[in-house]
Amino acid sequence: MQAVVMAGGEGSRLRPLTINRPKPMVQIVNKPCLGHIFDLLLRHGIDEAFVTLQYLASVIQDSYGDGGGLGMRLRYTVEETPLGTGGSVRQIGDDLDGTFLVISGDALTDIDLSKIIAFHKQREAAVTLTLVHVPNPLEYGVVITNEDGRISKFLEKPSWGEVFSDTINTGIYVMEPRVLKRYAVGEVFDFSKDLFPKLLAEGEPLFGYVADGYWTDIGSIAEYARANADLLQGKVRTAPLGRELMPGVVVNGDVEIDPTARITGPVFLGEGAKIGAHVEIVGPTVLRDYVSVDVGAVVDRSIVWRNTYIGERAELHGAIVGRQCALKARVVLEEGSVVGDHSVVNEHARVRAQVKIWPDKQVESGAVVGSSLIWGAQGRRALFGRFGVTGLVNIDLTPEFVARLGAAYASTLPLGATITMNRDQHRSSRMLKRGLMSGIVSAGVDVADLSQAPLPIGRFHTRRIGAAGGVHVRISPFDVRVCDVKFFDRQALDMDKAQERKVENVFFREDLRRVSHEDVGRIFESARVGEAYSEAFLAEVARKREIAEAKYKIVVNYSHGTAAQYLPQLLNALEVDVVAINGVVSENVGSRSFEEFQDELRELAVLVPALGASLGVIIDAGGEKVFVVDDRGRVVNDMHFLAAFTALSVRSSPGVVAVPVYAPSSIESVVATSGGRVQRVRASAEAQMSLAAREHPLLVGDGVGGFIFPRFHPSFDGLFATVRLLELLAATKQKLSDVVDATPPIHVARLQVSCPWEQKGRVMRMLAQDPQTEKTRQVDGVKHQNDGEWVLVLPDADRPLFNVYAEAPDDDRAWTLVHEYAERLERLRVGD
């Protein structure tokens, strides 16, 4: 027997799930609804089917082809204009070779088709309608039958006053081809509204078969969720969904589940699903192929389609999430919410109950979405943040995304220009670097490949060869799941806002320069990368003899970064004895957590005095920052080390020292004592490097382990900072512990205060109107000073929050101040 599968439904009530696919292709647990219908046909020996299509027809044709992969023979007919249920089948009427079955491709059922066909033949019916009992028949066509099953009346979507039966038409029919001949091919007609009443009036034998089994129309979001739950709970007879990994948990392929995760079935996990530590999953829940659920997230009675990322401590309660979405850390999706394909919901955002987000949308950090997002901002509104272009690997930053980013960047440069490219040691960085490189050369720009090198060396080489700019790809120091793509200008400084906007404009307008095959850029290995840096580095060390005579022994933790490929040789040339930790450069090691970093500092604090070392240093994986332990095994606070380093530097060579607005005020007195001067600079790395390049101060320090030595090059350099520290200690014949003890104690507190994006400007305006603001020269943010104390409120450039800093005579007072201002910011935010 042949079947006709009706698969032209648009599924308007299922939007946004049906924006990118027809209704029959909506996934129900392990496959599309249409796939379950094909399985049902095969179970009853029907392996030849015509599929009627209209909305997004190619999606179904591309998915199933000729049906060979299913073990079926499929043929398609596409309606250019709607012909009704009957008209679409009439198009293929001449190819039907006998009694045939009509079934909907967008309803889930396990009804016994063989019994319906047998009933039809036994009754010698012209048409047999399959009927089921439902609790609420108002949304369906009610069918009234006699005792022998012969149909006596049709009611199309009746009111309660017209309901004489709870038996409804499922849209599954067994028919004789002759009944279609009452209408011409191409004529618009419907089975239930036109053909069946006509046949009934003509006295044709129309029968209704009341079927047992499961049947539901996937007509709304609620019905779709219920169908998934019913299939998971075994209410639908179907082929096995997969193998049972543990009671109530079915998997379809290899999955990765952390031992600390708690899963309460019924739950379906697709191929490659990854469940992180302390995750809680409560069924009925479906996580399709390659869904990744990060640490501490809660997924409760939800459906998540393939290739979607659920961030750390996110919560999903009765939600549906489409394909290739990213739900960032601490996102909350409330009951009945739906997120369309390719959407990004950023950190701390909340989507309210029953809200629907259409595909390709971006929800800002901290936003509360209280109504459906249909039109408006699609994709990212901005590319650049504080650390360049940043995002989750293979979620935000995919190879195709960075190829387009590279082409946009190169399109802002002259044709035939050369830029440098390098990366850190991680394999994710390598993948993204290659994608970027392909985009850059496609726009006619050459790439000088530095392979993998610390960021300071990449910047140094960019300046040395006179490149038009540079790109560095690294794993974020804060999160191994995140990559940063940093762009330099021709001075090897971070691109300024004007340059960033140029790249963003080209990217979003897709105004990419595409060159002919003759002008495609070259990729070449840059020569003498390490050698040139080393020669300039050692030339800048004026007291080599004093360092050698001091016979320093130091412990260096290289953080498995690329600094381990360069610094050992430099220290060896200066006759410094080095004990290396984490010195193996590994593509599998990325960032570390704050707790892991603190553990490594404590380990260093034990090793330094035990080995009789002069000091210990942790160099971050990018080679930019240093964190130190003195010879007595004390971890030196970052701000205290900034003060100590500036004191040493100015004592050796008086000059200007630049520090950020949040650095302690005691630095002024320390520097002034030695005849130097302090210049305050904005908090961003871009501002600090720009000042270094423009004004050439003696030293720039950022207060979090970063130092710039403009005479060498105007970029943060942890390798040079390590050697310069040894040089200054050798020149003054001091131990680091003596310098630290001679530096006044630092009492600076810092607190982060959340504030929605749309309120940050108003809060800053009201704070700036405070009379105290006028008493202090403002450099960055709003700073209030009073009797030797100060408080700084600094809006975060990338997140919906303020950074509040305070300095006071002691730690308790400093913390009291930041909490007072945090409360004040909250009052300003709510309008008190």
N, C-alpha and C positions, 0 to 999 in steps of 0.2 A: 504493500500500500504506500501511496505517496502522502506527504504532508505539506501543508502550506503554513509557514510560520509568519505571523504578522509582527513585523519588527520596525515599523516606521514611526513609533511613538516618540514625541519630543520630550515628554515628561516635565511640563512647565511647573507642576507642583513639587517636583523634586529639585528644582534649582536651589543652590548653585551646582549640585552634583552633575546636572545634565547640561551644563554650559558647553563642555568639551566632548560630550559623548551622548549618543541616543539613549533613551530610557532602557532598552533591553541590555545595554552594556554596563549598567550600574552593577558593581560587584556585590554579590551576596556570599559572604564568608570567603570561599576559596576560588570562585570564578564568577563571571558575569551571569546575570539572570538568564540570558539567552543560552549560555553554556549548560545550565541546569536543564533547560528545555530540550536541548539536543541529547543530553544524557537520558532523559525520560523517553524520548522517541526511540533511541537505540535499545533501551531495556525492553521495549515492546515490539522489537523487530522492524522498526521503520527506519530505513537508512537512506531514503531519498526524500529531499525536501526542496520546495521553492520558498525563498525568503523574500517577503515584500518589504521594501525600504523606502524611506523618504528623507527624514531628518538625519543629517550627517551620515549618509549611506556608506561613504568610503570607510568609516571606522569599522563597521561590521565586515565589509568585504575584505579589508586588509587583515582583519583578525582571523577570519575563518577560511578565506580563499575558496577553493572548490570543495572543501570539507574532507579532503583526503586525510588530514591529520586527526580527524575525529572518527574516521571509518565510515563516512557518509558521502553522498553525492549531493552537493548544494548548487542550486541555481538561483539567480537573483533577478528581481524585477524592481526597477526604481520609478517611483511616481514623481514626475516633474511638477505636477499640481495635485493637490489632494483629491482622491477619487472616492473616499469612503471605504469602509471595511469591505463591502461587496465589490465595489469598482476595482479595487486593487487586486482582488482574487480573479475577477473576470478577465483581467489582462492575460492571465496564464491559463484560462479555462480550456483552450484548445490543446494544451500540452498535458492535460490531466487524462490519464488513461483508464480511469475507473473511479470507484468510490475513493474518496480522499478525506483526510483529517485536516481541520483548521484549528490552530492553537496560537495563543498569544505568546509573544516572546518576552513580555514584561510582567508576567505573573508567575509566582513560585507555586509549584504544585507537585504532588506525587500521585495524583489520581490514576487509577488503573485504566489505561487507554484500551487495553485488549478487551476488557469487559464492555466498554462503550461500543466498540466496533462490533462485537458479537451481538449486543442488544439491537443495534441498528440493522444488522442483517436479518436477525430473527423477526423483527417487526416489519421488514421490507419498507423501511421509512425512506422518505425523500431527504429529510434532514433530521438528525438527532442532536439535540442540544444537551450539553452536560450541565447539570444543575447541582447546586450545593445549598445547604441551609446556613444562613448567617444571622447573627443577633440583630443587626441593623441593616435592613434592606434598602434604605432610602437612597443610597448612592448608586444602586445597581438597577438593572432591569429585572423586575419580578416576573416569573413565569408560573402560570397556573395550569395544572395537568389533571386529567381524569385518572381513575384507578389503574387503568392499563398503561398509563404514561403518555397517552395522547394529549397534546397541548390544546387547551381550550381558550387561553387568553394571554395576552402580553400586557404588562404595565411598565413603561420606561420611566425609571426614577420617580416612583410615586410619592405622594404625601402620606402621612400616617393615616389619614382618613381613607386612603385608597389601598392600604396594605391588607390584602386578604391571604397573604402567604409570606413565609420567610425563605422561599426557594428562589434563588437568583440564577441568572445566566452567567456562566463563567467565561464565555467566549471560546469554549472548546466545542467544535462541531464535527460530526461525521456527515458528509454530504454526497449526493449524487451529482455528477457534472451537469446533468440536463437542467437542473433548477437555475443555473446561471444564465441559460439561453434567453431568459425573459428580458435581459438587458444587453445592449450593444457594448462592444469593447470601447472603453474610453468614457462610458456614461457613468455619472456619479450616482452611487447608491450605497446604502448601508444595510447590513444584514438585519439588524434588530428593528430598525425604524421602517425599512422599505420592503426588503425581500420576504422576511418571515411573515409579517402581517398579510402580504399579498398571497403567499402560498396558503396561509390559513384560510383566507377568504375563498380561495379556489378549491378548497377541500383536499389539498395535498396532504399526505400522511406525515405530519410533523410530530415528533415524539421528544419527550424529555426524560433523560436518564439521571436520577438522583444518585450522585456518586458519594462513596465514602472517601476518606483520605483528606489530605491537606490541600488547601487552595487559598491564596491571598493575592490581591492585586497590589503591586508595588506603586501605589498612586501618590503617596505623600511621604514626607520625611519620617513621620511617626510609624507608618506602615512599613517603610523600608527598614527602620531600626528593629521593628518587631519581627520581620521576616528573618533578619540575621540572627536574632535571639532564638527564634523557633528552630532554625536549622542547627544552631549550636546545641540546643537542648534536646535534640533528637526527635522533635515533633514532625519532622519531614523525612520520609523514607528516601534515602539517596545513597550514592556510592560513598565509601569511606572518605572523610575529609582529609585524612592523613593518618599518621601513627600516633598512638597515645603515649606521650612521653612520661606523664604522671597522671594520677586520677584527675579527670576534668580538663586536662591540657593536651590538645592535639596540635601536632606540628607537621608542616609539609616541607620537609627538607632539614638541613642542618641549621641549628639555632645556637645562640650563646646566652646562657642564663647565669647571672652571678649567684653564688650560693646563698647570699643574704636576701635575695629577692623573694617576695611572698606573692604567690599566685593562687587565686581562688577561682576555680572553674565555674562554668565552662568558658574556656579561652582557646582561641585559634591563633597560632603563630606561624607566619609564612616563612619561606626560605630566607635564610640570612638574618632573621630578626635578632636583635641584640638587646638584652635586658640587663641594665646596670645594677650596681650595688644599692641595696635598700629600697628598690622599686617595689611598689605595691600595685598589683593588677587584680581587679575584681570583675568576674564575669556576670553576664555574658559580654565578652569583649573580643574583638577581632583586630589583630595587628598583622597587616599584610606583609609581603616580601620586603626585606631590608629596612624595616622600621627599626629605629634605634631609640631606646628609652634610657635617658641618662639618670644619674644618681639621684635617688630619693623621690623620683616622680611618682605620681599616683594616677593610674588609668582605671576609671570606674565605669563599667557598662558603656563602653565607647567603641567606635569603629574607626580605625585609622588605616588609610590606604597606603600603598607601597611607597618606599623611598622617602618617608617622612621622618623628621627628627623631633623628638620630644625632650626638651631641655631639663636641666637639673632642677628638681623640686617643682616642676610644672604639675598642674592638676587638671585632669579631664573628667568631667562628671556628666555622663549621658550625652557625650558630644560625638560629632562626626567630622573627620578631617580628611581632605582629599589628598591627591597624589603630590609628592615632592614639596611638602610644606615644611616650614621650620617654625616650631614653637619654642621660643628661647626660654631661658631660666625663669622659673617662678611665674610663668604664664598660667592663668586660670581660665578654663572654658566651662561655663556654667551649663546647666541642664538644657538639652535641646539645641544648643548652638551648633552651627555648621560653618566650617572653614573650607573655602573652595581651593582647587588645585593651585600649586605654585605660590601660595601666599606665605608671608612671613609675619609672625606675631612676635614682637620684640619683648625684651625682658620686662617682667613685672606688669605686663598688660593684662587686662581682664575683659573677656567677651561675655556679656550678660546673657541670661537665659533666652532661648528662642531667637537670638540674633544670628543672621546669616551674613557671611563675608564672601563676596563673589571672588572668582579666581584672580590671581596676579596682584593681590593687594598687599600693602605694607601697613601694619599697625605699629605706631610708634611706642617706644619704651614708656611704660607707666600709664598708657592710655586706658580709659575705660570706655568700651564700645557698647553703647546702649541702644543703638538702632542699626539696622542692616546696612552694610557697606556694599553698594551696587556700582555707583559711578565714583570717579575721583582718582586719587593718586594710585597709579599702577607702578609696581616695582619700587626701586629705591629712589628717594627724592634727592639724595646726595650720596656721593661715593666716598668722599674723604672724611676721615676722623682724625683724632689726635695721633694715631699711629699709622697713618696712611690709609690705604683701603684694607679694611679688616673684615673678616667673616669666618664662619665655620667652614672647615674644609669639606668640599664636595656637597655642601648644602648652600651656603652663600657664595663661596668661591669655588666654582666648578671650572674644569678646563675650558669649556666654551665661553664662560663668563670672562675669564682672564684673557682669553685670546681677543675678545672684543675690547676689553680694557686696554690691552697692549696696543691694539690698532688705533684706539682713540687717542692714547698718549702720543704715539708716533705721528699721528695726523696733525698734532700741534707743533711739530718740529720741522725744520727744513728737509726737503727731499735730499737723501744722501748723507744726512747727519749720522754721527756715531754716538751711541750711548753704551755705558757699561752695564753688565748684569752679573750679579752674584747672589748667593743664597747661603743659608746655614746648612747644617749637616742632615736635616731630617728629610725623609723620602717624600713627605707631603709637599715640602718646599720645592723639591726637585720637579715634581709633577707640575706644580703651578708655574714654576719658572719656564718650563718648556712650552706651556700653553701661552704665556705672555710673550715669549720669544717669537713664536710663530705669528702672533698678531702684529708685533712690532715690525718684523721684516716684511710683512704683507703690505705695509704702508710706506715701504721704500727707505727704511732707516736701518743702518748697520748696527750689529751688536758685537761689542768686544766682551767676550765671555771670560769672566774671572773664575769660573767654576764655583767652588765653595770657599769662602773667606770671611773673616770677621767683618762686621759692619764698618769699623774704622778704616780697615784696609781698602774696602770697596770705595769709600768716600775719598780716601787719599789718592787712589789710582784714578778716579774720575777727574780730579783736579790735575793730576800729573800729566795725563794724556790730552787734556783740553777737550774732553767729551762734551757733548751738548746736554748731557744729563746722565742719570743712572737709575737703576732699579735694584732693590734688594728684597729678597723674599725670605721670610723667617717664620718659624713657629712662635706664636705669642709667648712672651715670658710669663704670662699669667694663666694660660690655658692651652694644653697640648692639642685641643680640638680646633683651635683657632689659628689662622695664619694672618700675618701682616704683610702687605705689599707696600714698601716705602719707595717713593720717587724723589730723586735729587734733581736740583738744577745744575747749571754748568759749574757753579762753585762747590758742588757736592753738598749743598745745604738742602734741607727739606723744602719742597716746592712751596711757594707762598700761596695765599688764597686766590690771587688773580690767576695764577697758573693752574691751580686746581679747578677753578671754575671753567677755564678753557677746555680742560679734559672732560669735565662733566657735561658741558654743552655738546661737545662732539659725540660723546657716548650716548646721551639720551636722545639726541636728534638723529643718531645713526649716520652722521655726516662723515663717514670713514673714508679716508683716501685709499683708493685701490689702484695700485700701479700696474704697469704692464710687466710681462715676464722678464723684460730686460732690466727693469728697475727694482726688482725685488731685492731687499737688503741682504747683505752678507752676514754670516756668523763666523767669527774667527776667535781663536784663543789668544787672549792678551798676553804679551811677553813680559817677563821679569816682574810679575805682580809682587811676590814676596821679597825678591831681592831689592827692588827699588824702595819699598817701604822700609826694609831693614837698614839699608844704607842711610836713608834720611833720619830714621829713628836714632841710630847710634851717633850720627853726626850732631844730633841735638842734645846728647848727654855730655855735658861739659866736664863732669867730675868722674870719669871712668876709673882713674887711679884710686881715688878715695873710696869708691865702691868696692873695688877689688881688695884694697887694704883692710876694709871693715870685715871681710870674710863673712858675709851675710849667709845665713841659712834661712830660707823661708818655705812655708808650706802653701802650695797653690792648689785650690780646687778649681779645675777648668770647666766644670759643669757639662762635661762631654761635648763642649763646643769647639769651634774651629780655631779659637785662640791657642789651643794645644798644639796646632800645627806650626805656630810661629813664635810664640813667646819663649819656649824652652831654649831655642837657639840664641835668642837675644840675651837671655839671662846667662847662658853659658859664655857668651862673648864678654860679659861683664864679670865673669868669675863668681857668679852667685850660685850657691848650692841650693838646689830645689828638690823638695819632696812633693811629688805630684799626686793629686787625688782626682779621680774622675777625668783622667787625661786621655781616655780612649774616645776618639771621635766616632759616634755611633749614629747611624741613620734612624735608629729605633727609639732614641731618647730625645724627648722634647722638653717642655717646661716642667717645672715642679710646683707643687702646691706650697702655700705659705708655711704650712706645718713641716713639709719636707725641707724647705729652705732653713727654717729655724733649727731643725735637727742637724743639718749639715753645719750650721754655725756653731752649735754646741759641740759637735764632734771636732771641729777645727780648734775650738777653745781648749779642748782636752789635749789635742796633739801638739800644739805649739809649745807649751812649757815642757811637756814630756820629752820632746825631741830637742829641747834647748834652742828652739828657733827664734829668730828676731821678730817675726810677725807671721801672721797667716792672712791669706787673701782668697776670697771667692770672686772669681771673674764670671760675670753672667755669660750665658751661651752666645750672645751676640758680640761679646768682647767690648762692650761700651762701659759697663759699670763695675765698681769694685766695692767689696764689703770686707771689713778688716777685723782682725783679732790682734790685740797687742801682745808683747812678749810675756806678759804675766797671765795670758789666757783669758783676757777680758774682751767680750764682744763690744766693739765701739759703736755706739749709736750713730746713725747716719748724719744727723745734724751736728752731733759733737765732733764727728770726724771732719765734717765740712769746716767747722771752726778751727780745728787743730791743723788741718791741711793749709787753710788760708794763712794761719799764724806762721807756720813754717815757711811758706812761700814768700810772704812779705818780709819776714826777717832776713831771708837770703837775698831778696831783690825787691825793694819797695816799689810799689806801683798800684794800679787799680785792680781790684778784685770785684767781679760781678757775681751777685747771688740773687736768687728769686725773692719775690715779695714776702714769702712765708718763712724765710730763713731767720734765725734768732737775731735780735738786735745786739746781743753781746759781740757779734762779729765786728760791728763798727768800732767798738773800743779796742778789741784785740788788734785790728788792722791799723787803727790810728796810732797806737803805741809804737808801732814799727815804722811809722812814716808813710803808711799807705792810705788808700781811700776805697770805700765800698760804694759800688753802684748797684742799685736795685733794678731788676729786669723782670719782665713778665714770666709767668710760670711755664709757658710752653717751651718745648725743646727747640722748636723752629725759631722763636724769639731769641733764645740764648745763643744758638749757633749764628744767627744773623748778626747779633751784637759782636760776637767774637770775630767774625769776618770783617765787620765794618770798622770797629774801634780798637781791635787788637789789645785788649786788657792783658794783664799778667796771667790771670786765671779766671775761668768761669766754673762755678760749681752749682749743681742743681739740688743739693740737699738730700738726694736719694741715691748716692753712689756714683753719680756722673760728674766727670771733670773734662774741661776743654783747655788745651794749651795752645793758644792761637799762634805762637811762634812756630810751632810744629805744623799743625793744621787745625782749622776752626770747627772740629767735630769732637764729639765725646769719644774718648779713647781709654779703655780700661787697661790695655797693655802698657801704654805710656804712663798712665797714672801710677801703676805699680812700680815702675822703674824710677819715676820722678820722686816718689815717696822715699825710696831707698837713697836716692841721690841727696835729697834734702837732709835726711837723717845722718848720712855720712858727712855732709858738709858741716853740720852743727855738732857732730859727735854726740848725738842724743839717742836714747831709746824711744820707741814710739810711746811706751807707757809714761815716760817723763813729759812728753809733749801733751799727751792727753790730760795728765794730772795738772799741768800748768794752764790748761784752757778752762775758763769758767764753765760750771755745769749749765746744761741746757734744759729749760722747762717749757717745752712746746707741746700742746695737745692738738689733736685733729679729730674731727667728727664729720660724718657725711649725713646730710639732711635731704630727704626725698622732697621733690617738688615737681608737679607736672610741667611739661614743656610750656604749655600755654600760659602758665602763671609766673614763670621765672622772670620774665622781663618786668612785669608789674611789681614783683617783690623787690627786684634790684632798684627800680625807680624810687620806690618808697623808702628804701634803705639809703639811697643816695641823697634824699631830701633831708635826712637827719642832720641837724646842725653840727654834730661831731664830724661828719664827713668832710666839711669844708676846712676843718683844722688840720687835716693831714693831706699831704701830696699823694694823689692816687696814681698808682702805676698799673695795677691789675686788680679787678674786683673792687670791693669797698673795704677800706681799712680804717678802723677807729683806734686812736691811741689815747691813753690816759694814765698819768702817773707811773710811767715805766711799764705799763701793760699795754697790750694791743690785741685786737681781734680782727681777723681778715675773713671776709665772706667772698668766696671765689666760685662762680658758676662753673659747673663741669661742662666741657665742650661737647661731650659725646653722650652723656646720660642725663636723665631728668632729676638732677640733684645739685646741691651746693656742697662744697668743701669748706668747712669752718675751721680755721686755725686760731689758736690763742697762745700768747706767751705771757708768763707771770713769774713772780719770784720763786714759786714752788709749783710742783706738779698738781697738787690739790686745787690750788687757785686757778691754774690753767684749765683744768677739766671743768671747774665750776663755770668759768667764762664761756667755754664752747657750748655747754649745756644751756646756759642762759640765752645765748644767741640762737641756738637751735629752737628754743621755745618762742623766741621773738620772731624768727622766720616763719614758724607755723602760724602765729597770730596774724602776721602780715599776709600770709597765703590765704587764710580763710576770711580775711577782711575785718578783723577786730580792730 
